[in-house]
Amino acid sequence: MEIRYAALIGLGAMGSFFAPRMEAKLGRDHFRVVASGARKERLETKGVTINGVNYKFSVRTPEEEGPKADLIIMAMKDMGLLQAIEDIRNLVGEHTQILCVMNGIESEEKVAAAYGWDHVLYSYMRMSIVMKDGVADFDPNWGTVHFGEAKNETLTARTQMVRDFFEACGIPYVIDEDMKRGIWFKFMCNVGENMTCALLGIPFGAFRTSDSANELRRAAMREVMAIANRLGVDLSEQDIEAQEKTVKNIPYGNKPSTLQDLEAKKKTEVELFAGTVVRLGKKLGIPTPLCYVFYHGIRVYEEKNTGEFDPR
């Protein structure tokens, strides 16, 4: 079996990594973006600009009947996941495979609860994309999508199918031998980097020069590591050390998604990041004082952005 019809829901920063290359491979009639209402109208009239090129992709509404998708990429923010699970229902057929590349450690379980594990592969992204007002800029060859079964010592037929498709599209990918460990490693890095930058209002470049910023980043990562270890996921100080070079090679002015959201006065994914750490820490009896500060501090910024503290 091969992928002949594909869909994407969530044409934001992560979605922009996939959409141009998938459309170029499949053609407009075989690749659709799922959207409705004002978002559909905006995508059809203004489109999105990705690395200097404006695209107006074919849009399919959730209610629209049509061919089932061989592959669905879910790339929305965490707060939109439950709605997106319903929005793709008309696209899911007998052989459909779903990659939910969004941040966090629990999205696959939520999608599988709706459609079954036969339709869901584990996945996550490793890249930094700046997107503002429908304009995304990034090096398309720098980032990667990671995907596969929970364990990938031997590749299953569906993993090979997605691999062959990404190769045909020119989409950089990695198939982790242990995908759950990879997802937890990404989550650990995200909590350390995303939360530190958001609370302090600093770009990734600060990690090149600021010892204090790095102390906070590493301390948050260790809170995640302690939880992961308790849950049987083998993360260690060597993993934290391995991230040092990567984080310091991210373009200096790039900002993580939570800081971008705060600056745009949007709701953030703090519940997904620090909130998850605090929740699991309480459940497992593991102290998470830094993530507690991250969580409530960023929530205060969100409240400030709504004008809650405006004396008028």
N, C-alpha and C positions, 0 to 999 in steps of 0.2 A: 504494500500500500504506500502511496505517496501523498503529499500535501498539495492539493489543487485549489482549495478554497480556504481562506483564512480570515480571521476578524481580530480587531483590536478594540478593547474598551479602555479608555483612559489615555487620550492623546495629549499628555502633558510631557514633562521632562523625560521620563522613562519611555513613554510611548514613542517619542520622537526618535529614539534610538532604532526602533524597528520599522516604523511605517514606510519611509521612502524606499528602503531596500526590499520590503515585502511586496509593495506595489510594483516596483520595477521587475520583480521576478514573476509575479502572478498576473499582473494587469489589473486595470480598474474594475473589471467585471468580476474578478475573483478575489479581491481584497477589499474589505469594507471596515470602516470605523463605526462603532456603535455609539449613537448619541441621539438625544431628543431635545425638543423644546428650543430654548434660546441658544443652547450650546450647539445644536445641530445647525441652526440658522447661521451662527457665527462661523462655524467650520466651513459651511458651504459658500458664504459670501466673502469672508475675510481670509479664511484658511489659516494655516500656521506657517511660519518662516523658520526653516531649519538649515542652519549653516549657510544663510544668505539666499536660500531658494524658497520661494513661496509655493506651498502645496495646498491644493483643494481636493482632498481625498473623497472617494465615494462614501456616503454616509448611509447607514441602515438603522432604522429605529428599532427599539426592542420589540415592538408589536408586529413589525413587518414579517410576513411569511416569505420564505425563500430557501435556498439550499442550506443544508447543515454544514457547519465548518469542520474541516479536518483538524484545524488548530485555532485555538483562541488564546490571545495574549491579554491578560488582565494587568493593567499598569496604573490603576488609580491610587489615590490616597486611601489610607486605612478607613477614614470616616465614610467613604463611599463604597466599601466592599460589600456590605449586605445588599444594597440596592443593585450593585453590579451583578451579583449572583443571580438575582431575578431577571435583570436586563438581558442576560445571555441565554435565557432558557430556550428561546426559539431557535437558537443556533446549535444547541447540543444534540448530536445524533448518536448513533450506535458506536461510531468509531472516533468521535471527537476527543482530542487531547487538549488539556487546559494547562497553561503556564501562568501562575499568579506571581509575577515578578516584583510585587510591591514589597515594602519593608516589613520587618517583623518576623515572628517565629510561629505564628498560629494561623496564617491565612490559608494554607493548604488544607488544614483540618476543617475549616469552615466551608471551603468549596467542596471538599469531598463529602461533607455531611449532606450537601444538596444533590450531588451528582454521582458519588461513589468514587473509590480510589482507582477504578479502571479508567477513569477519565482525567485523573490529576497526576501530574508529575511535579516533583519538587523543583523549585527554581528561585533564583535571586540574581540581583545585578551588582556588579562591581564597577562603578564609574561615577564621575561627577559631571553633572549637566547644569548649566545656568539657563533658566527659562524665565522670561518676564514678558507679559503682555503678548503672549502668543509667538514669541521669538526665542528660539533655542540655539545655543552655540556650544559646540563640543567637538573634540577630535573623535571621529567615528571609529577609528582604529585603536583608541586607547582603552576603552571599556570592554567588558565582556558580560555575557549572560551565562550563568551557571545553571545547569538543569540535569535531571535524571531521576532514577528511582532512588529510594532511600540509600541503597547500596548498589554500587556499579562495578563490581569486579568483572562481571560479564554483562554486556549491554543487551537489554531486551529489544524486541522488535520495535516497540514504540519509541524508545530512546534513539535507536538508529534512524528511525523515520524523521524525527525532529532534527537530529544531527545533520542528516543529508540535506534537509531543507535549509537550515542555517548556512551550510556550506554553499549551497546554490545561490543564496541571497547575499553572500559575503558578510554575514553577521558573525562577529567574533564570539566564540563560545568556549566553555570549559565544562567537562563532565566530571564532577567530583566523585572520587571513590566512595566518600561518605557525605552525602548531601546534607543530612541533618547537622553534622558538625560544621559544614560550610555555612549553613544558614545561621547557626549560633555564632560563628566567628564574625560574619557580617554584622549581626545584631550587636555583638560586643563592640565592634569598631564604631558602628553607628551611634550607639549610646554615648561612647566616649567623645567622639568628634562632634556629632550633631548637637548634643545637649550643651557641651562646653561652648561652642561657637554661638549658639542661640542665646544662652544666658548672658554671655559677656559681649555680644555684638561684634565678634571678630571673624575674619575670613580664615580659610584653611592655612593661609600663609603664616598666621601667627604661630603655628606649631613648628615653623622653621627656626624661630628665634626666641620664643618665650618659654623659659623653664617652668614658670608657674602654670601657664596654659597646659603644658604637657603633663605636669603633676596631676592636675584635675582630670585630664583625659585618661591617664593611666589608672587613676583611682576609681573612676567610674567603670572602666573596663574590668577591673578586678572584682567589683561588685557583681557584674554579669558573670564573670568566670566562676565565682563561688556558687552561684545558682545553677549554672550549667553543669558543674561538677557534681552537685547534689542530685541532679536529674540524669546523671550517667553520660553526659557529653564531655569528652576529653579535651578541654581547653586548658592552656598552661601559660606560664610566663614567657615561654618561647614564642607563643602566638602573639602576645603583646609586643615582644621584641621584633617579630617579623613584620609588624605593621608600621614600624618606625620609618622605614625607607619609603613605603607607599604613601603615607599621609604627607610626608614632606616633599613628595614629587607632584602633588596635586597643584594645578595652576594657582599662583599666589592669591589672586583676587577672588577665586571661586568661593561661594558660600554654600553651606549645606542647606537642605530643604527647609528645616525648621526656621532658620534665620531668614531665608527668603520669604517664608510665609509671614513671619512677624513684621518684616519691613513692608510687606504688601498689605498688612492689617487683615490677614486671613487666619482662620482657625488652623492650628498646627497639629502635628502628629505626636505631641508630647505624651498623650495617653498611651500610644503604641510603644514609645521608647521608655522614658523614665517611669511612666505609670505602670507598665508591665513589670519592670524590675521591682518597684515598690510592692506591687501586688504579690508577685511570686516570693519576694523576700519575706513578707509577712506570713505567707502560707507555709514556708519552709523553715521559718525561724532564723533567717539570715539577715543581719543588719545591712541596710542600704542607705546610710545617712546622706551620701552625696546625691544619689538619685532622688531622694526625698526633697532635697533643696532644689535640684533641677526641676522637678515636677511642679512644685508650688511656685517657684520663681518664674518659670515660663508661663504658668497659668496667670500670674499677676500681670505679665506683659500682655497676654491676650485680653484681660479685663481692661487694661489701660487703653488698648487699641479700640475697644468698643466705646470709649468715652466715659467709662464708669466713674473715673476719678476727676472728671471735669467739674470744677466748682459751679459752673453755670447750669 
